[in-house]
Structure formats: C-alpha cells, structure tokens
Amino acid sequence: MAKSIAHTFNGSRVAQRKGDRHYDVIWIMKYLSKFKWSNLVQKFAHDSQLRKTHLDFQAQADRKKVEFFKE
C-alpha cells in the first residue's frame, strides 16, 4: 500500500487550486524498503540525549570558568 501511495503522489502538486498558497509545492516521495518507524524514533532519542550531554558538559565548563575568574 505504501509503495502505491508513494508512486501515486510523487511529482504531483500538494494543492490543486491555483489560489492556494501550497499550489507550487510538489510532493517528492520515495518508498523506503526496510524502513522501521521505531528506528527513526530511536535515532531521535539518541540524538536528543547526545545534545543534552553536550550541553551539560558545556554548562559545567562555563561554571568552572566563572569560579576561576571569581577567585
């Protein structure tokens, strides 16, 4: 079903009426075999955790700099 939907909509306009603001936007779809939604969600969670860790590390380094300059 996903293959047929991707084939049907690929290259077609998002909006059909000329006055619509999305009239010039075109669907670009590709069926991704072996794609699992859970893998995508897992990647986003991992990226979020990496970003949080990096921000925590930067905040700790900034606190050390502030303490150094206070001394």
C-alpha positions in Angstrom: 0.0 0.0 0.0 2.8 2.4 0.9 4.5 1.7 -2.5 1.4 2.6 -4.4 0.8 5.8 -2.4 4.4 6.9 -2.9 4.1 6.1 -6.7 0.8 8.0 -7.0 1.7 11.2 -5.2 5.4 11.5 -6.3 5.7 14.5 -8.6 2.1 15.8 -8.1 1.1 19.1 -6.6 0.2 19.4 -2.9 -2.7 21.8 -3.6 -5.0 21.6 -6.7 -6.5 25.1 -6.7 -4.3 27.8 -8.2 -5.1 30.4 -5.4 -3.9 28.1 -2.7 -0.6 29.0 -1.1 0.7 25.5 -1.5 -0.1 25.3 -5.2 3.5 25.5 -6.3 4.7 22.8 -3.8 5.3 19.4 -5.2 5.2 16.1 -3.4 8.6 14.2 -3.5 8.1 10.8 -2.1 10.2 7.6 -2.2 9.3 4.3 -0.7 12.0 3.2 1.7 12.2 -0.6 1.9 13.2 -2.0 5.3 12.3 1.4 7.0 11.0 0.9 10.5 9.4 3.9 12.4 10.9 2.6 15.6 14.4 3.0 14.2 13.7 6.7 13.4 12.3 7.3 16.9 15.2 5.6 18.5 17.7 7.8 16.4 15.9 11.0 17.5 16.0 9.9 21.2 19.7 9.1 20.9 20.4 12.5 19.2 18.5 14.3 21.9 20.5 12.5 24.6 23.8 13.4 22.9 22.7 17.0 22.7 21.7 17.1 26.3 25.0 15.5 27.4 27.0 18.1 25.3 25.0 21.0 26.8 25.6 19.7 30.3 29.3 19.4 29.7 29.4 23.0 28.3 27.5 24.3 31.3 29.9 22.6 33.7 32.9 24.0 31.8 31.3 27.5 32.0 30.7 27.2 35.7 34.4 26.3 36.2 35.4 29.3 34.2 33.2 31.6 36.3 34.6 30.1 39.5 38.2 30.6 38.2 37.5 34.3 37.4 35.8 34.8 40.8 39.0 33.7 42.6 
